[in-house]
Amino acid sequence: MWDDLQHQKRGLANLREEVATERVHKDDLQHMTDAIFRKLDRIEDKLDGKQDK
């Protein structure tokens, strides 16, 4: 029984590590999407400028 408990503890520790490394924090995601949209806006502005010429 003690071995089973230790095995479960190791499994839980591994699961916690996997979850912590594989998820994206909401703030990080917001920062990335803001940067992407700023770049898309710049591209759109450049295309609009070329279209006017």
N, C-alpha and C positions, 0 to 999 in steps of 0.2 A: 504494500500500500504506500509506503514511504517513497519507493522508487516511482510509482505512478504520479504522486504529488509533485515530485521533483521534475518529472517529464512534463507535466502540465505547466509548471512554472516556467520552464525553458521555452515551451511552445508559446506561452502568452508573451514572454519577453521578446521572442522573435517576431510575433505578430505586431506588437507595439512598435518595434523598430521599422517593420515594413510599412505600416500605416503612416508613420511619421515621415518617412523618406519619399513616399509616393504621392502624397496629396499636396495640393497647392493652397497656400493661405489666401483668403479672400482679398486681403490688401495687395498681395503680390499679383494676383490675377487682375485686379482693377488697375494697377500700375502698368501692367503689360498691355491691357486693352486700350488704355488711354494713349500710350505711346504708339500703338498701331494706328489708332484713329487719327492722331496728329500727323503721322506720315501719310496716311491716305488723303487727308485734307490737303497736304502740300502737293501731292501728286495731282489731285483734282484741280488745284489752283494752277499748276503748271500746264496741265492739259487745256484748261479754259483759256489761259494766256496764249497758247499756240493756236487755238481755234479762232481767236479774234484776229490773228495776223493774216 
